[in-house]
Amino acid sequence: EAIAVRIGLHMGQVAVENSIQLDMFGRHVNRASRVEGLADGGQIYMTYPVVDSAKSWLGEKINRKLTWKMHGRYFLKGIPAPVEIYEVVDADRGQPRRPAKGKKKSALPPVWAGVVLLLLGVSIPLVVLQVKKTTVYFVKFYADEMILDQKEKIILDGDKSLEARRVLNKISPGKHILHYDIHSMSKYYMEFDVKRGKNYIHPRFKENRLPEIERRITLDDKETHAEGNKEGDFTYLLYDNKNQKRECLARLEISVSGNKAKPHSAEVEFTFNWKLFLNGREAAAKQMTVVNRLANEESIKKAFEIYEDEQQYYQARFFIHRATAEIALAGAYIEYKK
């Protein structure tokens, strides 16, 4: 007799135990089990993280043969917030079918449904205002210290265990910028639109990293000369405090050379060069020579700010220890300037 198999898929971190037989634990395992419980034989149900990952990895040719369907938000046993349930179906084999069991979250909670009915009988204008009220929810991604429109920190209702969290900041309809910092050279940005009514935003951040190059050389006792150079072209984005975006083209060039008067000399003369070009124009250039005694136990470190504007600055720095020298040229966001 044919066996009909049902499948529930979810993604997340799990704990694995393998003392006698491989087993997995954790809230994400439980969530996958609850999603599977909604399906009937022959159905594949999944949560949003699986859909998002699968659709992007499957080729266009395969995706054309599949039907992806969002059935809505369902309450699952042991999970406080409703979960978005999706289904994938081979288009040649049938059509998606919404869960026959399970409680679906209604578009309006029961209390609000009663309020709306009351308002319909009292004042149409009040209903219109209520429908058009703008609220924003972030779904399934909650980075720390997210900044809205280069100005204010995002404040979210609830905790990270929720599927969706309401933004407590006042966000007007229109285009907005969201970002969070990794360090002085790297930020993750996302542009998103807000419309009147309820907005469920699935954050899709892209890294924006400022340029950096470095080069190191070392002379051994028998050498009288060593040199190294490096260069690179970079493209990145900058946003001002009015959300205006500008593309930057940067070219970085560095070189370092070391010279001794003769083998086994007690001193090395190091020469450092750097050049910075921004959007086709030379922004900074310099050469510097430093003599170091090989018996010197102390390292020499120098840093120079060579360029600055409203959103970024560039720094050249070098390091010397005995017969080793290194040069670096790097950009950083202006708010990290000390």
C-alpha positions as CSV (number, residue, x, y, z in Angstrom):
1,E,0.0,0.0,0.0
2,A,1.4,3.5,-0.9
3,I,2.7,5.6,2.0
4,A,2.1,9.3,1.8
5,V,5.0,11.3,3.5
6,R,4.6,14.8,4.9
7,I,7.6,17.1,5.4
8,G,8.1,20.1,7.7
9,L,11.3,22.3,7.2
10,H,12.8,25.0,9.4
11,M,16.3,26.4,9.8
12,G,18.2,27.3,13.0
13,Q,20.9,26.4,15.4
14,V,20.6,23.0,17.1
15,A,22.4,20.9,19.7
16,V,23.7,17.5,18.6
17,E,24.1,14.5,20.9
18,N,25.9,11.4,19.8
19,S,26.5,9.3,22.9
20,I,24.8,6.2,21.5
21,Q,22.6,7.3,18.6
22,L,22.7,10.7,16.8
23,D,20.0,13.0,18.1
24,M,19.3,16.7,17.9
25,F,17.7,19.1,20.3
26,G,16.6,22.7,20.5
27,R,13.7,25.0,19.8
28,H,14.3,25.0,16.1
29,V,13.9,21.2,16.1
30,N,10.6,21.6,17.9
31,R,9.5,24.3,15.4
32,A,10.3,22.0,12.4
33,S,8.2,19.3,14.1
34,R,5.2,21.6,14.6
35,V,5.4,22.8,11.0
36,E,5.4,19.1,9.8
37,G,2.3,18.5,12.0
38,L,0.3,21.0,9.9
39,A,1.0,19.1,6.6
40,D,-0.9,16.2,5.1
41,G,0.6,13.4,3.2
42,G,2.4,14.6,0.0
43,Q,2.8,18.1,1.3
44,I,6.0,20.1,2.1
45,Y,5.5,23.0,4.5
46,M,8.3,25.3,5.6
47,T,9.1,28.5,7.4
48,Y,10.4,31.7,5.8
49,P,14.1,31.1,6.4
50,V,13.9,27.9,4.4
51,V,11.9,29.5,1.5
52,D,14.3,32.5,1.4
53,S,17.4,30.2,1.2
54,A,15.9,27.6,-1.1
55,K,14.6,30.0,-3.7
56,S,17.9,31.8,-4.0
57,W,20.0,28.6,-4.3
58,L,17.7,26.8,-6.7
59,G,18.4,27.7,-10.3
60,E,15.9,29.7,-12.4
61,K,15.2,26.5,-14.5
62,I,14.1,24.6,-11.4
63,N,12.1,27.5,-9.9
64,R,10.0,27.7,-13.1
65,K,8.7,24.2,-12.3
66,L,7.8,25.0,-8.7
67,T,4.9,26.8,-7.1
68,W,5.7,28.7,-3.9
69,K,2.7,29.6,-1.7
70,M,2.4,31.5,1.6
71,H,-0.6,30.2,3.5
72,G,-0.5,32.8,6.3
73,R,0.5,32.9,9.9
74,Y,-0.4,29.9,12.1
75,F,-0.3,29.3,15.8
76,L,1.9,26.3,16.7
77,K,1.9,24.4,20.0
78,G,4.5,25.7,22.4
79,I,5.4,28.7,20.2
80,P,3.9,32.1,21.5
81,A,4.0,34.1,18.2
82,P,2.3,32.9,15.0
83,V,4.6,31.5,12.3
84,E,4.4,32.1,8.6
85,I,3.8,28.9,6.8
86,Y,4.8,28.3,3.2
87,E,4.4,25.4,0.8
88,V,6.3,24.3,-2.3
89,V,4.7,22.1,-5.0
90,D,5.9,20.6,-8.2
91,A,3.6,22.4,-10.7
92,D,3.2,19.2,-12.7
93,R,1.9,17.3,-9.7
94,G,-0.7,19.6,-8.2
95,Q,-1.5,22.8,-6.5
96,P,-0.7,24.1,-2.9
97,R,-3.3,23.4,-0.3
98,R,-3.6,25.4,2.9
99,P,-3.4,23.5,6.2
100,A,-6.5,21.5,7.0
101,K,-5.7,21.6,10.7
102,G,-4.1,24.3,12.9
103,K,-5.3,27.7,13.9
104,K,-4.6,30.5,11.5
105,K,-4.0,34.1,12.8
106,S,-6.8,36.3,11.5
107,A,-6.0,39.6,9.8
108,L,-7.5,41.4,12.7
109,P,-7.5,40.1,16.3
110,P,-11.1,39.5,17.7
111,V,-11.0,42.6,19.9
112,W,-10.1,44.8,16.9
113,A,-12.7,43.2,14.8
114,G,-15.3,44.3,17.3
115,V,-13.9,47.8,17.5
116,V,-14.0,48.0,13.7
117,L,-17.7,47.0,13.6
118,L,-18.5,49.6,16.2
119,L,-16.6,52.3,14.4
120,L,-18.5,51.4,11.2
121,G,-21.7,52.2,12.9
122,V,-20.4,55.5,14.4
123,S,-17.9,57.2,12.2
124,I,-16.5,56.2,8.7
125,P,-13.6,58.8,8.9
126,L,-12.3,57.2,12.1
127,V,-12.2,53.8,10.4
128,V,-10.2,55.2,7.5
129,L,-7.7,56.8,9.8
130,Q,-7.3,53.5,11.7
131,V,-6.7,51.5,8.5
132,K,-4.1,54.0,7.3
133,K,-2.1,54.0,10.5
134,T,1.5,53.0,9.7
135,T,3.1,50.2,11.7
136,V,6.3,48.4,10.9
137,Y,7.4,44.9,11.9
138,F,10.9,43.3,11.4
139,V,10.7,39.6,10.7
140,K,13.3,37.0,11.9
141,F,16.4,39.2,11.9
142,Y,17.2,41.5,14.9
143,A,20.8,42.9,14.7
144,D,21.9,44.9,17.7
145,E,22.3,48.7,17.3
146,M,20.4,49.0,14.1
147,I,20.3,52.7,13.0
148,L,17.4,54.2,11.1
149,D,18.1,56.9,8.5
150,Q,21.6,57.6,9.9
151,K,20.0,59.2,13.0
152,E,18.2,57.1,15.6
153,K,18.6,53.6,17.1
154,I,15.8,51.2,16.2
155,I,13.8,50.1,19.2
156,L,11.9,46.8,18.9
157,D,9.0,45.4,20.9
158,G,9.4,41.9,22.4
159,D,12.5,39.7,22.4
160,K,14.6,37.9,19.7
161,S,12.6,34.7,20.1
162,L,9.6,36.2,18.3
163,E,9.0,35.7,14.6
164,A,8.2,39.3,14.1
165,R,8.8,42.4,16.3
166,R,7.1,45.7,16.1
167,V,9.2,48.8,15.6
168,L,8.5,51.3,18.3
169,N,10.1,54.2,16.5
170,K,7.8,56.4,14.5
171,I,8.5,55.7,10.8
172,S,6.7,57.7,8.2
173,P,5.7,56.2,4.8
174,G,8.4,56.4,2.1
175,K,12.0,55.2,1.5
176,H,14.3,54.6,4.5
177,I,17.9,53.4,5.2
178,L,18.8,50.9,7.9
179,H,22.3,50.0,8.9
180,Y,24.4,48.5,11.7
181,D,28.1,48.7,12.3
182,I,30.6,45.8,12.4
183,H,33.7,47.9,13.0
184,S,35.3,51.2,11.8
185,M,35.6,50.0,8.2
186,S,32.5,47.9,7.7
187,K,28.8,48.6,7.9
188,Y,25.8,46.6,6.7
189,Y,23.1,48.6,4.9
190,M,19.5,48.0,3.7
191,E,17.1,50.3,1.8
192,F,13.4,49.6,2.4
193,D,10.0,51.1,1.6
194,V,7.2,51.8,4.1
195,K,3.6,52.1,3.1
196,R,0.5,53.1,5.1
197,G,-0.9,50.2,7.1
198,K,1.0,47.2,8.3
199,N,4.5,46.6,6.9
200,Y,6.4,43.3,7.5
201,I,10.0,43.9,6.6
202,H,12.4,41.0,6.0
203,P,15.8,42.6,6.5
204,R,18.2,42.0,3.5
205,F,21.5,43.7,4.5
206,K,24.6,44.1,2.2
207,E,28.1,44.7,3.5
208,N,29.7,48.0,2.6
209,R,33.4,47.9,3.4
210,L,35.9,50.7,3.0
211,P,39.3,49.9,1.3
212,E,42.5,48.6,3.0
213,I,45.8,47.4,1.6
214,E,49.1,46.5,3.4
215,R,52.6,45.2,2.4
216,R,55.4,43.8,4.5
217,I,59.1,43.2,3.8
218,T,62.0,41.6,5.8
219,L,65.8,41.7,5.1
220,D,68.0,38.9,6.3
221,D,71.5,39.5,7.4
222,K,73.1,38.9,4.0
223,E,70.7,41.1,2.0
224,T,71.3,44.8,1.3
225,H,68.0,45.5,-0.4
226,A,64.3,44.4,-0.3
227,E,61.2,46.1,-1.6
228,G,57.5,45.4,-2.0
229,N,54.4,47.2,-3.3
230,K,50.7,46.8,-3.6
231,E,47.8,48.6,-5.2
232,G,44.1,48.2,-5.6
233,D,40.9,49.7,-7.0
234,F,37.7,49.7,-4.9
235,T,34.1,50.7,-5.3
236,Y,31.9,51.4,-2.3
237,L,28.9,53.5,-1.1
238,L,28.5,56.3,1.3
239,Y,25.3,57.8,2.8
240,D,24.9,61.3,4.2
241,N,22.6,62.3,7.0
242,K,19.8,63.0,4.5
243,N,20.0,59.4,3.1
244,Q,21.6,60.6,-0.1
245,K,23.8,57.9,-1.6
246,R,27.0,58.4,-3.4
247,E,29.3,55.9,-5.1
248,C,33.0,56.3,-4.4
249,L,35.8,55.0,-6.5
250,A,39.1,54.7,-4.7
251,R,42.6,53.7,-5.8
252,L,45.2,52.9,-3.2
253,E,49.0,52.5,-3.9
254,I,51.7,51.7,-1.4
255,S,55.3,50.6,-1.5
256,V,58.1,50.0,1.1
257,S,61.8,49.4,0.5
258,G,64.7,48.6,2.8
259,N,68.4,49.3,2.2
260,K,71.6,48.5,4.0
261,A,75.0,50.0,3.3
262,K,76.4,46.4,3.2
263,P,75.6,42.9,4.4
264,H,75.4,42.5,8.1
265,S,75.1,46.3,8.6
266,A,73.8,47.5,11.9
267,E,71.2,49.8,10.4
268,V,68.5,49.6,7.8
269,E,67.0,52.6,5.9
270,F,63.3,52.1,5.2
271,T,61.4,54.2,2.7
272,F,57.6,54.3,2.6
273,N,55.4,55.7,-0.2
274,W,51.6,56.0,-0.3
275,K,49.1,57.5,-2.8
276,L,45.4,57.9,-2.5
277,F,43.0,58.7,-5.5
278,L,39.3,59.3,-4.9
279,N,37.0,59.4,-7.9
280,G,39.9,59.9,-10.3
281,R,41.6,62.7,-8.4
282,E,44.7,62.5,-6.2
283,A,43.7,63.0,-2.6
284,A,47.0,62.4,-0.9
285,A,50.6,61.3,-1.6
286,K,53.8,61.2,0.5
287,Q,57.2,59.6,0.9
288,M,58.9,59.1,4.2
289,T,62.3,57.6,5.2
290,V,63.2,56.1,8.6
291,V,66.5,54.7,9.7
292,N,66.3,51.8,12.3
293,R,69.1,50.2,14.2
294,L,68.9,46.4,14.2
295,A,69.8,46.2,17.8
296,N,66.8,48.4,18.7
297,E,64.4,46.2,20.7
298,E,61.6,48.8,20.5
299,S,59.2,48.8,17.6
300,I,58.4,51.9,15.7
301,K,54.8,52.7,14.9
302,K,53.5,55.8,13.1
303,A,50.0,56.7,11.8
304,F,49.0,59.7,9.7
305,E,45.6,61.0,8.7
306,I,45.9,61.9,5.1
307,Y,42.3,62.6,4.0
308,E,39.0,63.5,5.5
309,D,35.4,64.4,4.4
310,E,32.0,64.3,6.0
311,Q,31.6,60.5,5.9
312,Q,35.0,59.0,5.8
313,Y,38.7,59.5,6.5
314,Y,41.9,57.7,5.4
315,Q,45.0,56.8,7.4
316,A,48.5,55.7,6.4
317,R,50.5,53.9,8.9
318,F,53.8,52.0,9.1
319,F,55.5,49.6,11.5
320,I,59.2,48.7,11.9
321,H,60.8,46.1,14.1
322,R,64.5,45.4,13.5
323,A,64.8,44.3,9.8
324,T,61.0,44.1,9.2
325,A,58.8,46.9,7.9
326,E,55.1,47.1,7.1
327,I,53.0,49.8,5.5
328,A,49.2,50.0,5.3
329,L,46.7,52.4,3.8
330,A,43.0,52.2,5.0
331,G,39.7,54.0,5.1
332,A,37.3,54.3,8.0
333,Y,34.0,55.9,8.8
334,I,34.3,59.4,10.2
335,E,32.4,58.7,13.4
336,Y,35.3,56.4,14.4
337,K,37.9,59.1,14.2
338,K,39.4,59.7,17.6
